[in-house]
Amino acid sequence: MKILVSKLEQKITIFLSHRPRLYALIVGVGIVLFWRGIWHSADQLHSYLVYHPEYLTIDSSMSPWWDGPVSLLVGGTILYFTGAFISSFIGNELILSGLRGEKRLSEKTEGEVQNEVRAISDIKDTLKAVEEKLGDLEKNMHNKNHR
């Protein structure tokens, strides 16, 4: 069963990755439904525990008890099968830094931060030099072709 679900998720993700606008629309709907489900479920739980339905931000007479949980389930399912569940809430960079074993900025020492700043500066300098060399090569090629 787990393999079947994984293959379905992979097929959906591949299909949607070739259609970025549709992908964004579906993931957006999933996020809204997920958070709507959280909101409505929390309101209904609060109403149940406190017995003050006048404090609800939704009209309980208009919404059945299962409204929030179903929205949560549908939104979560959409996000899961589109492969966007984790990245929507945690973020890709946070996941990647965790996989690389990097520390959070608040956990780094001042020396580690300065080393990273220096490394980034060196990379920028190297990229500038490469960009200048490419520009020179393009000029030389242009001049040779116009002779």
Rosetta silent file (secondary structure, phi, psi, omega in degrees, C-alpha in Angstrom):
SEQUENCE: MKILVSKLEQKITIFLSHRPRLYALIVGVGIVLFWRGIWHSADQLHSYLVYHPEYLTIDSSMSPWWDGPVSLLVGGTILYFTGAFISSFIGNELILSGLRGEKRLSEKTEGEVQNEVRAISDIKDTLKAVEEKLGDLEKNMHNKNHR
SCORE:     score description
SCORE:     0.000 S_00000001
   1 L     0.000  -43.505 -178.407    0.000    0.000    0.000 S_00000001
   2 H   -62.909  -39.036  179.289    2.805    2.403    0.938 S_00000001
   3 H   -66.434  -40.463  178.487    4.552    1.775   -2.399 S_00000001
   4 H   -61.155  -45.054  179.260    1.296    2.391   -4.274 S_00000001
   5 H   -64.383  -42.751  179.344    0.757    5.716   -2.491 S_00000001
   6 H   -62.719  -41.974  179.348    4.374    6.722   -3.126 S_00000001
   7 H   -66.732  -39.361  177.723    4.093    5.915   -6.845 S_00000001
   8 H   -63.443  -44.564  177.833    0.819    7.850   -7.097 S_00000001
   9 H   -59.839  -42.763 -179.660    2.419   10.848   -5.380 S_00000001
  10 H   -64.288  -43.101  179.550    5.380   10.635   -7.762 S_00000001
  11 H   -63.597  -43.636  179.538    3.146   10.453  -10.860 S_00000001
  12 H   -64.051  -44.441 -179.773    1.072   13.416   -9.729 S_00000001
  13 H   -62.035  -43.905  178.958    4.174   15.468   -8.916 S_00000001
  14 H   -63.315  -46.206  179.675    5.756   14.697  -12.310 S_00000001
  15 H   -57.968  -48.669 -176.550    2.521   15.521  -14.145 S_00000001
  16 H   -72.358  -27.760 -178.829    2.089   18.826  -12.289 S_00000001
  17 H   -65.039  -22.132  176.721    5.758   19.826  -12.538 S_00000001
  18 L   -88.099   -1.743  179.786    5.235   20.209  -16.307 S_00000001
  19 L  -134.065   73.825 -171.836    2.249   22.485  -15.627 S_00000001
  20 H   -60.509  -34.272 -179.881    3.486   25.065  -13.090 S_00000001
  21 H   -68.129  -44.331  177.315    0.365   27.253  -13.158 S_00000001
  22 H   -63.816  -40.996  178.173   -1.930   24.312  -12.498 S_00000001
  23 H   -57.801  -49.182 -178.916    0.508   23.077   -9.848 S_00000001
  24 H   -62.418  -40.460  179.658    0.448   26.454   -8.087 S_00000001
  25 H   -63.745  -47.412 -178.375   -3.350   26.611   -8.245 S_00000001
  26 H   -65.268  -44.344  178.574   -3.829   23.128   -6.797 S_00000001
  27 H   -64.174  -40.002  177.656   -1.239   23.644   -4.045 S_00000001
  28 H   -60.273  -44.050  177.166   -2.793   27.037   -3.216 S_00000001
  29 H   -62.262  -42.367  179.039   -6.219   25.444   -2.857 S_00000001
  30 H   -60.149  -43.434 -179.798   -4.687   22.715   -0.693 S_00000001
  31 H   -64.144  -45.674 -179.311   -3.051   25.250    1.625 S_00000001
  32 H   -62.723  -45.702  179.513   -6.252   27.281    1.990 S_00000001
  33 H   -63.293  -39.997  178.987   -8.365   24.183    2.692 S_00000001
  34 H   -59.533  -52.561 -177.656   -5.798   22.887    5.186 S_00000001
  35 H   -69.755  -31.699  174.574   -5.725   26.123    7.191 S_00000001
  36 H   -62.104  -42.773  178.324   -9.511   26.548    6.873 S_00000001
  37 H   -62.085  -41.574  177.027   -9.876   23.100    8.405 S_00000001
  38 H   -61.516  -48.626 -176.616   -7.567   24.033   11.272 S_00000001
  39 H   -60.277  -52.676 -176.680   -9.458   27.290   11.850 S_00000001
  40 H   -66.191  -39.343  178.494  -12.959   25.803   11.780 S_00000001
  41 H   -63.947  -41.740  178.696  -11.970   22.784   13.858 S_00000001
  42 H   -64.315  -42.028  177.527  -10.382   25.026   16.477 S_00000001
  43 H   -61.860  -44.800 -178.670  -13.484   27.239   16.571 S_00000001
  44 H   -67.327  -38.301  177.198  -15.769   24.250   16.952 S_00000001
  45 H   -65.092  -42.939  178.438  -13.565   22.726   19.652 S_00000001
  46 H   -60.800  -45.591  179.121  -13.477   26.030   21.476 S_00000001
  47 H   -61.010  -41.904  179.998  -17.259   26.307   21.274 S_00000001
  48 H   -64.467  -43.513 -176.587  -17.665   22.774   22.556 S_00000001
  49 H   -74.914  -34.128 -174.080  -15.281   23.289   25.481 S_00000001
  50 H   -99.717  -17.853 -179.054  -16.459   26.738   26.515 S_00000001
  51 L    60.956   35.801  176.394  -20.165   26.448   25.585 S_00000001
  52 L  -127.674   78.583 -176.869  -20.215   29.941   24.132 S_00000001
  53 H   -65.257  -14.737  179.761  -21.144   29.591   20.476 S_00000001
  54 H   -69.612  -13.614  178.486  -21.537   33.370   20.131 S_00000001
  55 H   -90.276   -0.072 -179.950  -17.718   33.601   20.050 S_00000001
  56 L   -66.792  142.336  174.103  -17.432   31.455   16.940 S_00000001
  57 L   -88.001   -5.111  172.772  -15.939   33.141   13.885 S_00000001
  58 L  -121.782  155.513 -179.941  -18.117   30.860   11.768 S_00000001
  59 L   -82.907  108.239 -176.006  -21.844   30.407   12.030 S_00000001
  60 L   -65.149  -22.664  178.192  -22.259   27.006   13.662 S_00000001
  61 L   -72.747  -21.192 -178.666  -25.871   26.832   12.483 S_00000001
  62 L   -95.021  -20.310 -174.755  -24.611   26.938    8.891 S_00000001
  63 L  -115.011  127.715  174.837  -21.698   24.517    9.269 S_00000001
  64 L   -71.165  164.290 -176.809  -21.973   20.872   10.268 S_00000001
  65 L   -60.069  -28.445 -174.535  -19.524   19.528   12.847 S_00000001
  66 L   -87.879    0.162 -178.278  -17.483   17.758   10.164 S_00000001
  67 H   -57.007  -51.683 -179.067  -16.882   20.910    8.087 S_00000001
  68 H   -64.941  -51.862 -179.916  -13.501   21.716    9.652 S_00000001
  69 H   -59.707  -36.374  179.283  -12.104   18.169    9.793 S_00000001
  70 H   -68.443  -42.271  176.546  -13.110   17.468    6.171 S_00000001
  71 H   -59.742  -43.189  178.649  -11.431   20.686    4.964 S_00000001
  72 H   -61.213  -45.667 -179.286   -8.335   19.731    6.927 S_00000001
  73 H   -65.765  -45.401 -179.439   -8.342   16.220    5.468 S_00000001
  74 H   -65.397  -46.272  178.748   -8.943   17.346    1.868 S_00000001
  75 H   -61.700  -44.426  178.479   -6.324   20.114    2.091 S_00000001
  76 H   -63.044  -39.573  178.869   -3.782   17.774    3.684 S_00000001
  77 H   -65.121  -44.056  177.613   -4.441   15.115    1.042 S_00000001
  78 H   -59.113  -47.721 -178.052   -3.972   17.616   -1.796 S_00000001
  79 H   -65.151  -38.516 -179.264   -0.712   18.850   -0.284 S_00000001
  80 H   -65.250  -50.291 -174.913    0.535   15.316    0.369 S_00000001
  81 H   -75.557  -14.354  173.795   -0.160   13.981   -3.116 S_00000001
  82 L   -92.773   -3.125  179.724    1.272   17.052   -4.845 S_00000001
  83 L    77.224   13.351 -174.825    4.473   16.697   -2.836 S_00000001
  84 L  -104.879    0.521 -173.956    4.018   20.159   -1.360 S_00000001
  85 H   -59.343  -54.440 -175.839    2.989   19.299    2.198 S_00000001
  86 H   -70.805  -46.331 -176.672    6.385   19.626    3.864 S_00000001
  87 H   -66.862  -26.112  178.578    7.798   22.403    1.691 S_00000001
  88 H   -67.598  -32.417 -173.746    4.631   24.486    2.170 S_00000001
  89 H  -106.296  -27.807 -178.003    5.060   24.568    5.919 S_00000001
  90 L  -103.924  -42.187 -178.602    8.759   24.113    6.558 S_00000001
  91 L   101.075  139.997 -176.704   10.413   25.452    3.423 S_00000001
  92 H   -62.677  -41.260 -176.261   12.885   23.836    1.082 S_00000001
  93 H   -64.321  -39.361  178.999   15.942   25.668    2.395 S_00000001
  94 H   -64.549  -41.207  178.221   15.273   24.548    5.955 S_00000001
  95 H   -63.285  -47.946 -177.814   14.905   20.936    4.804 S_00000001
  96 H   -64.106  -40.425  179.587   18.089   21.088    2.725 S_00000001
  97 H   -65.521  -34.670  176.793   20.118   22.682    5.515 S_00000001
  98 H   -66.912  -40.337  178.937   18.939   19.929    7.849 S_00000001
  99 H   -66.877  -34.786  178.402   19.975   17.257    5.367 S_00000001
 100 H   -78.332   -9.027  179.357   23.382   18.912    4.985 S_00000001
 101 L    77.833   24.667 -179.769   23.724   18.978    8.773 S_00000001
 102 L   -79.082  153.516  176.784   24.033   22.748    8.929 S_00000001
 103 L   -86.382  156.807  171.961   23.416   24.692   12.100 S_00000001
 104 L   -70.571  156.430 -179.193   20.782   27.407   12.388 S_00000001
 105 H   -56.547  -37.713 -178.584   22.153   30.941   12.266 S_00000001
 106 H   -69.626  -17.210 -179.245   21.340   31.390   15.970 S_00000001
 107 H   -94.072  -10.694 -176.062   23.482   28.325   16.796 S_00000001
 108 L   -84.122  149.723  175.372   26.571   29.477   14.894 S_00000001
 109 L   -80.890  165.549  179.424   29.460   31.291   16.498 S_00000001
 110 H   -60.716  -37.250  179.282   30.555   34.692   15.282 S_00000001
 111 H   -64.202  -41.443  178.670   33.643   33.110   13.713 S_00000001
 112 H   -64.070  -40.549  178.732   31.542   30.608   11.748 S_00000001
 113 H   -65.293  -43.090  179.094   29.311   33.397   10.443 S_00000001
 114 H   -63.838  -39.019  176.809   32.362   35.484    9.438 S_00000001
 115 H   -61.831  -40.993  178.271   33.867   32.462    7.643 S_00000001
 116 H   -65.974  -40.952  178.395   30.638   32.015    5.693 S_00000001
 117 H   -62.112  -43.161  177.499   30.539   35.716    4.819 S_00000001
 118 H   -62.672  -43.314  179.980   34.153   35.492    3.579 S_00000001
 119 H   -62.654  -42.470  178.352   33.384   32.367    1.560 S_00000001
 120 H   -64.630  -40.692  177.880   30.379   34.040   -0.060 S_00000001
 121 H   -63.009  -42.210  177.929   32.469   37.109   -0.825 S_00000001
 122 H   -62.912  -40.568  178.608   35.167   34.920   -2.418 S_00000001
 123 H   -63.403  -42.307  178.404   32.540   33.174   -4.535 S_00000001
 124 H   -62.118  -42.750  179.186   31.178   36.548   -5.680 S_00000001
 125 H   -62.573  -42.135  179.019   34.709   37.716   -6.608 S_00000001
 126 H   -63.730  -42.452  178.369   35.324   34.519   -8.560 S_00000001
 127 H   -63.496  -38.703  176.883   32.025   34.893  -10.396 S_00000001
 128 H   -62.088  -43.622  179.797   32.911   38.491  -11.297 S_00000001
 129 H   -63.475  -42.977  178.631   36.263   37.359  -12.700 S_00000001
 130 H   -63.948  -40.779  178.882   34.608   34.610  -14.740 S_00000001
 131 H   -62.243  -42.091  178.707   32.009   37.092  -15.992 S_00000001
 132 H   -64.713  -42.032  178.741   34.767   39.509  -17.087 S_00000001
 133 H   -63.934  -40.375  177.284   36.657   36.716  -18.889 S_00000001
 134 H   -63.745  -40.893  177.220   33.486   35.654  -20.670 S_00000001
 135 H   -61.212  -43.260  178.160   32.869   39.250  -21.715 S_00000001
 136 H   -62.991  -43.135  178.411   36.418   39.484  -23.091 S_00000001
 137 H   -62.050  -41.410  178.658   35.992   36.210  -24.983 S_00000001
 138 H   -63.407  -40.961  178.320   32.705   37.420  -26.478 S_00000001
 139 H   -63.214  -44.749  179.718   34.364   40.679  -27.592 S_00000001
 140 H   -62.185  -43.524  179.408   37.239   38.768  -29.172 S_00000001
 141 H   -64.314  -40.440  179.886   34.879   36.412  -30.988 S_00000001
 142 H   -64.683  -43.880  179.757   32.764   39.359  -32.165 S_00000001
 143 H   -65.195  -40.267  179.722   35.834   41.226  -33.420 S_00000001
 144 H   -66.351  -36.872 -178.844   37.172   38.141  -35.260 S_00000001
 145 H   -73.336  -22.698 -177.789   33.815   37.530  -36.947 S_00000001
 146 L   -98.281    7.247  178.726   33.581   41.132  -38.190 S_00000001
 147 L   -87.704    0.000    0.000   37.053   41.271  -39.806 S_00000001
